[in-house]
Amino acid sequence: MKKLKLDELNRLSVEEYKSADKHPVVLVLDNIRSMHNVGAAFRTGDAFKVEKVYLCGVTARPPHREIHKSALGAEDSVAWEYYSKTSDAVTRLKEEGYVIASIEQAQGSQMLQDFTPDKNKKYAFVFGNEVFGVEEDVIALTDICLEIPQFGTKHSFNVSVTMGIVLWDYATKVVL
């Protein structure tokens, strides 16, 4: 084995990515404080070919050097939109036919490994604030809460890790 060089990876250019068909998935960032987590959303979203990232509330918006540090340019390839209220973004996505899936430990949540996405539906995955999680008014609009099983002493993953886990799970069930 040998490590591949960048030019051997056959990656899309920014222009090719923008015009390529995307998976029917969007990310909704509900008051994410860390710009590194915002950048990670763009980079992870790019890797999984999501349609768009919705930046809501206090979530920072590009261009910003702190977002760029972890996005590494993905903020230029992945479409994004800003809403001052997460609930407004979620309401619009529901009207557009998206299944709203909040990633949250909630009464009645479903464990991620038991989640079977419908290949004929569009999904909006909502990721909450690093301390407070997904807002209650957004939970009220949610179709399903998904929870990632954990086995240690902590009660949550970093939001950037959570995005990677959720999108990988979705990809293995629908895309691959």
Backbone torsions as a table, in degrees:
resi	resn	phi	psi	omega
1	MET	NA	153.7	172.3
2	LYS	-146.4	148.3	178.8
3	LYS	-67.5	136.3	179.3
4	LEU	-77.6	145.6	173.7
5	LYS	-82.5	159.0	-178.0
6	LEU	-54.5	-40.6	-178.9
7	ASP	-73.6	-7.4	177.3
8	GLU	-94.8	-4.1	-176.5
9	LEU	-82.0	-13.4	179.4
10	ASN	53.3	45.1	179.0
11	ARG	-81.1	154.3	176.8
12	LEU	-71.4	148.1	169.7
13	SER	-76.1	168.2	177.8
14	VAL	-58.8	-42.8	-179.9
15	GLU	-64.9	-42.2	177.9
16	GLU	-64.2	-40.4	179.2
17	TYR	-62.1	-46.2	-177.3
18	LYS	-60.4	-33.6	-178.4
19	SER	-94.7	-6.8	-178.7
20	ALA	-74.5	153.3	172.1
21	ASP	-65.4	138.3	-179.5
22	LYS	-107.4	163.9	172.6
23	HIS	-76.2	149.1	-174.9
24	PRO	-76.9	62.4	-175.9
25	VAL	-138.9	138.3	170.6
26	VAL	-127.3	156.3	176.1
27	LEU	-109.4	135.0	176.8
28	VAL	-117.2	118.8	-179.7
29	LEU	-101.2	110.9	-174.6
30	ASP	-94.9	94.1	176.3
31	ASN	57.7	49.1	177.8
32	ILE	-77.5	124.4	-175.7
33	ARG	-83.1	-37.0	-173.4
34	SER	-83.7	124.4	177.3
35	MET	-68.9	-23.8	175.4
36	HIS	-67.1	-37.7	175.9
37	ASN	-67.6	-35.8	176.7
38	VAL	-64.2	-46.3	177.7
39	GLY	-60.8	-39.8	178.5
40	ALA	-64.0	-34.4	176.9
41	ALA	-62.2	-42.9	178.2
42	PHE	-64.9	-45.4	-177.0
43	ARG	-66.7	-43.1	178.5
44	THR	-69.0	-40.3	176.8
45	GLY	-60.5	-40.4	176.5
46	ASP	-62.1	-46.5	-177.9
47	ALA	-59.2	-34.6	-178.1
48	PHE	-101.8	9.0	175.0
49	LYS	55.2	51.8	176.8
50	VAL	-76.4	157.7	-180.0
51	GLU	-69.1	-43.4	-171.7
52	LYS	-165.4	158.3	171.9
53	VAL	-116.4	128.3	176.4
54	TYR	-101.0	120.9	-179.3
55	LEU	-101.9	122.3	-171.3
56	CYS	-128.3	147.3	175.9
57	GLY	65.7	-127.8	-177.2
58	VAL	-78.0	-3.6	-178.9
59	THR	-58.4	128.0	-179.2
60	ALA	-68.8	156.6	-178.2
61	ARG	-123.3	148.1	173.9
62	PRO	-67.9	160.3	-3.2
63	PRO	-82.6	139.4	175.5
64	HIS	-157.8	134.1	-175.4
65	ARG	-63.0	-30.9	179.2
66	GLU	-70.3	-33.9	175.3
67	ILE	-69.6	-44.0	-178.1
68	HIS	-60.8	-31.6	-178.8
69	LYS	-55.7	-40.2	179.9
70	SER	-101.4	-22.2	178.7
71	ALA	-77.4	-29.5	-179.9
72	LEU	51.7	39.8	177.6
73	GLY	98.1	-11.0	-179.9
74	ALA	-65.8	-19.6	176.1
75	GLU	-67.3	-14.1	176.4
76	ASP	-92.4	-21.8	-177.5
77	SER	-96.2	-35.8	-176.2
78	VAL	-90.3	128.5	177.6
79	ALA	-65.6	147.9	177.1
80	TRP	-146.2	160.5	179.9
81	GLU	-146.7	147.6	-179.1
82	TYR	-110.6	139.4	171.9
83	TYR	-131.3	135.3	178.4
84	SER	-70.5	-28.5	178.0
85	LYS	-120.5	125.0	179.2
86	THR	-58.4	-39.7	-178.3
87	SER	-60.7	-32.3	177.2
88	ASP	-67.3	-41.3	177.6
89	ALA	-63.5	-45.1	-178.1
90	VAL	-65.9	-40.7	177.5
91	THR	-59.8	-44.8	178.6
92	ARG	-62.4	-43.5	-179.5
93	LEU	-63.9	-38.4	175.9
94	LYS	-61.2	-43.4	179.0
95	GLU	-62.1	-29.8	179.3
96	GLU	-86.5	4.1	173.7
97	GLY	92.4	11.0	177.9
98	TYR	-78.4	142.8	168.9
99	VAL	-81.7	125.5	-178.3
100	ILE	-92.1	115.9	-178.4
101	ALA	-119.7	103.2	177.3
102	SER	-85.4	137.1	178.1
103	ILE	-93.5	101.2	-171.3
104	GLU	-159.9	145.9	171.8
105	GLN	-82.6	107.7	-174.2
106	ALA	-141.9	159.8	174.8
107	GLN	-60.1	124.9	180.0
108	GLY	83.9	7.9	179.0
109	SER	-66.2	156.1	179.9
110	GLN	-107.5	136.3	177.2
111	MET	-66.2	138.8	-174.4
112	LEU	-55.5	-40.9	-178.0
113	GLN	-65.5	-18.5	178.7
114	ASP	-93.8	-4.7	-178.9
115	PHE	-77.6	125.6	177.2
116	THR	-118.2	97.0	179.9
117	PRO	-67.1	144.2	177.1
118	ASP	-82.8	122.9	-177.5
119	LYS	-63.6	-15.6	-178.8
120	ASN	-98.6	6.8	-178.5
121	LYS	-117.3	158.6	176.3
122	LYS	-100.1	144.3	-177.0
123	TYR	-123.5	138.5	171.0
124	ALA	-114.7	111.1	178.4
125	PHE	-92.4	122.0	-176.8
126	VAL	-102.2	126.2	179.6
127	PHE	-116.1	127.4	-172.8
128	GLY	-93.3	174.2	178.2
129	ASN	-52.6	144.1	-175.1
130	GLU	-59.9	-26.3	-179.3
131	VAL	-105.3	-45.4	-171.1
132	PHE	-99.7	-8.8	179.4
133	GLY	75.8	-159.1	-179.0
134	VAL	-75.9	135.0	-179.4
135	GLU	-60.4	146.3	-179.0
136	GLU	-58.9	-39.3	-179.3
137	ASP	-67.6	-24.9	175.6
138	VAL	-78.1	-39.7	176.2
139	ILE	-57.7	-38.2	-180.0
140	ALA	-63.7	-25.6	179.7
141	LEU	-93.2	-5.1	-172.3
142	THR	-77.8	139.8	175.8
143	ASP	-82.7	-34.4	-178.6
144	ILE	-153.4	138.7	171.8
145	CYS	-103.5	131.3	178.9
146	LEU	-111.0	139.0	-178.4
147	GLU	-125.9	136.0	177.8
148	ILE	-92.7	125.5	-179.9
149	PRO	-63.4	143.4	179.3
150	GLN	-136.5	151.1	-171.0
151	PHE	-125.7	-0.1	-177.5
152	GLY	-103.8	-153.2	-176.1
153	THR	-90.4	-16.1	-178.5
154	LYS	-86.3	158.7	-176.6
155	HIS	-106.3	4.1	-179.2
156	SER	-160.6	162.1	171.5
157	PHE	-98.4	162.7	168.1
158	ASN	-61.4	144.5	-176.0
159	VAL	-60.1	-33.8	179.1
160	SER	-67.6	-36.6	176.4
161	VAL	-67.1	-42.5	179.0
162	THR	-58.4	-43.4	179.0
163	MET	-59.9	-44.0	-180.0
164	GLY	-63.3	-43.0	179.8
165	ILE	-63.1	-48.5	-176.4
166	VAL	-64.8	-45.1	-179.4
167	LEU	-68.9	-35.8	176.1
168	TRP	-64.5	-43.8	178.5
169	ASP	-59.3	-47.6	178.3
170	TYR	-58.7	-46.9	-177.8
171	ALA	-61.4	-40.6	-179.0
172	THR	-68.3	-27.0	-177.7
173	LYS	-91.5	-25.4	-173.0
174	VAL	-121.1	-41.9	-169.7
175	VAL	-89.9	-46.5	-173.5
176	LEU	-81.5	NA	NA
